[in-house]
Amino acid sequence: MRKILKKLGIVGLFCAVFVVHAQETIISKDLLVNPTAFSPNDDGTDDVVTLQYTIDIPIDVSISVWDSANKYVRTLRSAKQEPGSYLAVWNGKNDEGKLLVPGIYTIKVDAGLTPVLDTTWGEGGMIKGYIDPKSLEIDSLGNIYVLDYGDGWLYKYSADGKKQEKIKELGRGHNCACVKVDDDSHIYIPATNSIVGVGVEKKIGYDERKPNGNGKLEPTERALHEPNAFAFGASNKIYIRNGSGHGLKVYDKTKEGVEGFLYSVPDKGYLFNSPGGSSLATDKRGNIWGIGACQITKLFDTGEGLILKYRTENKAEPDAGNLKGPMGLCYDRKACIYIADTGNNRIQKLYDDGHSLRFVWTFGCDGNIPAQGKFGPPVDVMIRGNDMYLLTKGENASLIKYTLKYSKSESVSATVKK
């Protein structure tokens, strides 16, 4: 067994859940689709295609659809599954529920997600030397940003991790714990009562107050006070989380001060105990995920307000799928959420089926050998294509890059007809 793992380059990774038995079949070679050509027109005949597959060991499985240009279309399933035969159904629609044009599509079945340290990046796959890193961001060009709360600097790195640049001194006593880049490549960070641009004159929000019946000043609905997390959505929207517990605010980022306020949702326990940092994520389609304590909350932006979609149970047990003091999360654009499960010293992958989150996969344990999946407590995680970036804290605080690979992949074609 050890020789097999060594050949795969993952010797010693016995603390991580994703180690698979490479000598086993994992996925049966014969994937079956019925029918091979279907017409999703709701006429009651061949409206869907059904995929049948068999797995031989307990393992994480991802089933996705891709078009003829190898462009991602939809995730049909992402889950940890036991040995057995399974069915997956596709109705000819993409992730947004839109019917696709006729053509040949590929259904991929991938199993055994395995991060491999990218030793060509940075210095052997890592960048070290942080004091108290809080937040990680990557722009459209692949440039990487790390906010180090401990030394009060915002750093920028080239896509290959070789070149470092200090781009913003935050100073002592700052409350900044999050960095984000919008679609125009503008950088933003929190200030005391607003979200401000870095290198661009922009100030979103303000600490607006009004007197109450007792003669004291209280924050208005649109006021910001010590915001510690935010994320950009579609239509120039920015979702801002107040550190003082005054709920989630939605602003138009093109407008200054409080003039851009659109609406908000009171705390109501939906997003309590905000850890700051990258504790909000969006999919640019109106869905917003937030973490607090040991929960994940999903909200949806209707265009007129925010509504609750679901909230996970508040559990802190170390079992797969449960969380302990999570600090960061990201959406991978393939219906999955990756969580920096800080207290459990691991990364978790969860699948959003539209109604709840389902456990898929977990990776990591305490240590200082990233090639073996051993690292300090993760505070943030980012997914870009097949790459995973981890930001860790502690004695060996680092930024680490992995390439995500699967131990086994099979595929089959299906034709969408008019």
C-alpha positions in Angstrom: 0.0 0.0 0.0 2.8 2.5 0.9 4.5 1.8 -2.4 1.3 2.6 -4.3 0.8 5.9 -2.4 4.5 6.8 -3.0 4.0 6.3 -6.7 1.0 8.7 -6.5 3.2 11.2 -4.6 1.1 11.2 -1.4 3.1 9.1 1.1 2.5 10.0 4.7 -0.9 11.6 4.1 -2.5 9.1 6.6 -4.1 12.0 8.6 -6.2 13.2 5.7 -9.5 11.7 4.7 -8.9 11.9 0.9 -6.4 9.0 0.8 -7.9 6.3 -1.4 -7.0 2.7 -2.1 -5.4 3.1 -5.5 -5.3 -0.6 -6.2 -9.1 -0.8 -6.3 -11.4 -0.1 -9.3 -13.1 2.9 -7.5 -15.5 3.6 -10.5 -16.8 0.8 -12.7 -15.6 1.2 -16.3 -19.0 0.8 -17.8 -21.0 4.0 -17.3 -24.5 3.7 -18.7 -26.7 6.5 -20.0 -30.3 6.1 -21.0 -31.2 7.4 -23.5 -28.0 8.5 -25.2 -30.0 11.2 -27.0 -32.9 13.1 -25.3 -35.2 16.0 -26.0 -35.9 18.0 -22.8 -39.1 19.6 -24.1 -41.5 18.4 -21.4 -43.5 16.3 -23.8 -43.3 13.2 -21.6 -40.9 11.3 -23.9 -37.1 11.2 -23.3 -37.2 14.5 -21.4 -34.2 13.5 -19.2 -31.1 11.4 -19.4 -30.2 9.0 -16.6 -26.6 8.1 -15.8 -25.9 4.8 -13.9 -22.6 4.3 -12.2 -21.0 2.0 -9.6 -18.3 2.8 -7.1 -16.4 0.1 -5.2 -15.2 1.9 -2.1 -16.4 4.8 0.2 -15.2 7.9 -1.6 -16.2 11.5 -2.6 -17.8 11.6 -6.1 -18.5 14.6 -8.3 -20.7 14.4 -11.4 -20.7 17.3 -13.8 -21.8 18.2 -17.3 -19.5 20.0 -19.8 -20.3 21.3 -23.4 -18.4 20.5 -26.6 -15.9 23.3 -25.9 -15.2 21.8 -22.5 -17.0 24.6 -20.7 -18.6 23.8 -17.3 -22.4 23.5 -17.5 -23.7 22.0 -14.3 -23.0 19.8 -11.3 -25.5 16.9 -11.0 -24.0 15.5 -7.8 -21.2 16.1 -5.3 -21.2 13.8 -2.3 -19.4 11.3 -0.2 -20.8 7.9 -1.2 -20.7 4.3 0.0 -20.0 1.4 -2.4 -22.9 0.6 -4.6 -24.7 1.5 -7.8 -26.3 4.9 -8.2 -28.4 7.0 -10.6 -28.0 10.6 -11.6 -30.5 12.5 -13.7 -30.0 15.5 -16.0 -32.8 17.5 -17.5 -30.7 19.3 -20.1 -30.4 22.6 -18.1 -27.5 24.4 -16.7 -26.8 25.6 -13.2 -29.1 28.6 -13.7 -32.0 26.4 -14.8 -31.8 27.5 -18.4 -32.3 24.9 -21.2 -29.2 24.3 -23.2 -28.9 24.4 -27.0 -28.9 21.1 -28.9 -25.5 19.4 -29.1 -23.2 16.8 -27.6 -22.4 17.1 -23.9 -20.0 15.2 -21.7 -21.0 13.9 -18.3 -17.9 13.4 -16.1 -17.7 11.2 -13.0 -14.7 12.1 -10.8 -13.8 10.4 -7.6 -11.1 10.7 -4.9 -10.3 14.5 -4.8 -6.6 14.8 -4.0 -4.7 18.1 -3.4 -1.1 18.0 -4.6 1.3 20.6 -3.4 2.3 22.9 -6.3 6.1 23.0 -5.6 6.7 25.3 -8.6 4.7 28.1 -7.0 6.2 30.5 -4.4 9.0 28.8 -2.5 8.2 25.1 -2.8 4.5 25.7 -2.9 4.4 28.2 0.0 4.8 31.8 1.1 5.8 32.2 4.7 6.5 35.0 7.2 3.1 36.2 8.3 2.3 37.3 11.8 -1.5 37.1 12.0 -3.0 36.7 8.5 -6.8 37.2 8.2 -7.9 37.3 4.6 -7.0 36.1 1.1 -8.2 37.3 -2.3 -7.3 36.6 -6.0 -8.1 39.0 -8.9 -9.1 38.1 -12.5 -5.4 38.2 -13.5 -4.3 35.7 -10.9 -2.7 38.3 -8.6 -3.0 37.3 -5.0 -3.7 39.5 -2.0 -3.0 38.7 1.7 -4.1 40.9 4.6 -1.8 40.4 7.5 -3.6 41.8 10.6 -0.5 41.2 12.7 2.0 43.4 10.9 -0.6 45.9 9.5 0.2 45.4 5.8 -1.8 44.3 2.7 0.5 42.3 0.4 0.2 41.6 -3.3 1.8 38.7 -5.0 2.2 37.8 -8.7 0.3 34.8 -10.0 3.4 32.5 -9.7 3.9 33.6 -6.1 7.4 34.8 -6.8 7.0 38.6 -6.5 5.9 40.4 -3.4 4.7 44.0 -3.1 3.5 45.9 -0.1 0.5 47.9 -1.4 -1.2 49.3 1.8 0.0 50.0 5.3 -3.0 49.6 7.6 -1.3 50.9 10.8 -1.6 50.0 14.4 -5.0 49.7 15.9 -6.7 49.1 12.6 -9.9 47.0 12.4 -9.3 45.8 8.9 -9.6 42.0 8.6 -10.9 41.5 5.0 -9.7 42.2 1.5 -11.8 41.9 -1.7 -11.3 42.8 -5.4 -14.3 43.7 -7.6 -14.9 42.9 -11.2 -13.1 46.1 -12.2 -9.9 44.9 -10.3 -10.4 47.6 -7.7 -9.2 46.6 -4.2 -11.4 47.3 -1.1 -10.9 46.9 2.6 -13.0 47.7 5.7 -12.4 51.0 7.6 -14.0 52.0 10.9 -17.4 52.9 9.5 -17.2 52.2 5.8 -15.6 50.1 3.0 -12.9 52.0 1.3 -10.9 51.6 -1.9 -7.2 51.0 -2.1 -5.6 53.1 -4.8 -9.0 54.4 -5.8 -11.1 57.1 -4.1 -14.1 55.3 -2.9 -16.0 55.2 0.4 -19.0 53.0 0.8 -21.3 53.4 3.8 -21.1 55.6 6.9 -21.8 55.5 10.7 -25.1 57.4 10.5 -27.0 57.8 13.8 -30.2 59.4 15.0 -31.6 60.1 18.5 -33.9 57.6 20.2 -36.7 58.3 22.7 -34.2 58.4 25.6 -32.1 61.1 24.0 -29.3 58.7 22.9 -27.9 58.2 19.4 -28.6 54.9 17.8 -27.4 53.6 14.4 -29.9 54.0 11.5 -30.8 51.0 9.4 -28.3 51.9 6.8 -25.4 52.7 9.1 -22.1 50.8 9.2 -20.2 50.4 12.3 -16.9 48.5 12.4 -17.7 46.3 9.3 -15.4 43.3 9.3 -16.5 41.2 6.3 -18.0 41.9 2.9 -18.5 40.4 -0.6 -19.4 41.6 -4.0 -22.5 40.4 -5.8 -24.1 41.1 -9.2 -25.5 44.4 -10.4 -22.8 46.5 -8.5 -24.1 45.2 -5.1 -21.9 44.8 -2.1 -22.9 42.8 1.0 -21.4 44.2 4.2 -21.3 42.5 7.6 -21.2 44.7 10.6 -18.9 43.7 13.4 -21.2 45.2 16.0 -24.0 42.8 15.3 -26.3 45.1 13.3 -27.1 42.5 10.6 -26.1 42.4 6.9 -26.3 45.6 4.8 -26.6 45.7 1.0 -25.2 48.7 -0.8 -24.7 49.9 -4.4 -21.0 50.1 -4.6 -21.1 52.8 -7.3 -22.4 55.4 -4.8 -20.6 57.2 -2.0 -21.4 57.1 1.8 -24.9 56.0 2.9 -26.4 57.1 -0.4 -25.8 53.7 -1.9 -27.8 51.8 0.8 -30.4 49.5 -0.6 -31.7 47.2 2.2 -30.6 45.1 5.1 -31.5 42.0 7.2 -31.3 42.3 11.0 -29.0 39.8 12.7 -31.8 37.6 14.1 -29.2 34.9 14.7 -28.7 34.4 11.0 -25.2 35.7 11.0 -24.3 36.0 14.6 -20.7 35.9 16.1 -19.1 37.2 12.9 -15.5 36.0 12.7 -14.7 38.8 10.2 -12.2 38.0 7.4 -13.7 36.1 4.5 -16.8 35.0 6.3 -19.1 36.0 3.4 -19.3 34.5 -0.1 -21.6 35.0 -3.1 -22.2 33.3 -6.5 -23.2 36.5 -8.3 -26.7 35.1 -8.8 -28.2 36.4 -5.6 -27.1 33.7 -3.2 -25.0 34.7 -0.2 -23.4 32.4 2.3 -22.1 33.5 5.7 -20.4 31.7 8.6 -20.8 32.4 12.3 -19.8 30.2 15.3 -20.4 26.7 14.0 -23.1 27.5 11.5 -23.5 28.3 7.8 -26.4 30.6 6.7 -27.6 31.0 3.2 -29.5 34.1 2.2 -31.0 35.1 -1.2 -31.3 38.5 -2.6 -34.7 38.9 -4.3 -33.8 42.4 -5.6 -36.0 44.0 -3.0 -34.6 42.4 0.1 -32.9 39.4 1.7 -34.6 36.2 2.6 -33.4 33.2 4.6 -32.9 30.0 2.5 -31.4 27.7 5.2 -29.1 27.6 8.2 -27.1 24.5 9.1 -27.3 23.0 12.6 -25.1 24.5 15.3 -22.7 21.6 16.0 -19.1 21.7 16.9 -18.3 18.0 16.9 -15.2 17.0 14.8 -17.3 14.7 12.6 -17.2 15.3 8.9 -19.5 18.1 7.9 -19.5 19.8 11.3 -17.6 22.9 12.1 -15.6 24.4 14.9 -14.8 28.1 14.8 -14.7 28.4 11.0 -13.1 31.7 9.7 -13.3 31.7 5.9 -15.3 30.3 3.0 -15.5 30.5 -0.7 -17.8 29.4 -3.5 -16.1 27.4 -6.3 -18.7 28.3 -9.0 -19.6 24.6 -9.3 -22.3 24.5 -6.6 -19.8 23.7 -3.8 -18.6 25.7 -0.7 -15.1 25.3 0.7 -14.8 26.1 4.4 -11.6 27.0 6.4 -12.7 24.9 9.4 -10.2 26.6 11.7 -10.9 24.9 15.0 -10.8 21.5 13.4 -7.6 22.3 11.5 -8.9 21.3 8.1 -10.7 22.3 4.9 -14.2 21.0 4.2 -16.0 20.8 0.9 -19.8 21.0 1.0 -22.3 20.7 -1.8 -25.3 23.1 -2.0 -28.3 21.2 -3.4 -30.4 24.3 -3.2 -32.1 23.3 0.1 -29.1 22.5 2.3 -25.4 21.7 2.4 -24.2 18.1 2.1 -20.8 16.9 3.2 -18.4 15.9 0.3 -14.8 15.9 1.5 -12.3 17.0 4.1 -8.6 17.6 3.9 -5.8 18.4 6.4 -4.6 18.0 9.9 -2.3 19.8 12.3 1.4 19.9 11.4 4.0 21.6 9.3 4.4 19.4 6.2 2.0 20.8 3.6 3.0 18.1 1.0 1.5 15.6 3.4 -1.6 17.7 4.2 -0.3 18.9 7.5 -0.5 22.7 8.1 -1.5 25.2 10.8 -5.1 26.3 11.4 -6.6 27.6 8.1 -8.2 31.0 8.2 -9.2 31.4 4.6 -9.5 29.3 1.4 -9.8 30.2 -2.3 -10.6 28.0 -5.3 -9.5 29.1 -8.8 -10.1 26.5 -11.4 -8.2 23.4 -10.3 -6.1 25.3 -7.8 -6.7 25.6 -4.1 -5.1 28.3 -2.0 -4.9 28.1 1.8 -4.0 30.8 4.3 -3.0 29.5 7.7 -2.2 31.1 11.0 0.0 30.1 14.0 3.7 29.6 14.4 4.1 28.6 10.8 1.6 31.0 9.2 1.7 30.5 5.5 0.0 30.8 2.1 -0.1 27.4 0.5 -1.1 26.4 -3.1 -2.4 23.0 -4.1 -3.5 21.6 -7.4 -6.7 19.6 -7.1 -6.7 16.3 -8.9 -9.0 13.2 -8.9 -7.7 9.7 -8.4 -10.2 8.3 -11.0 -12.3 9.9 -13.7 -14.7 8.4 -16.3 -16.9 10.1 -18.8 -19.8 9.4 -21.2 -21.5 11.5 -23.9 -25.2 12.5 -24.1 -26.9 14.4 -27.0 -29.5 17.1 -26.4 -31.9 17.2 -29.3 -34.5 19.8 -30.3 
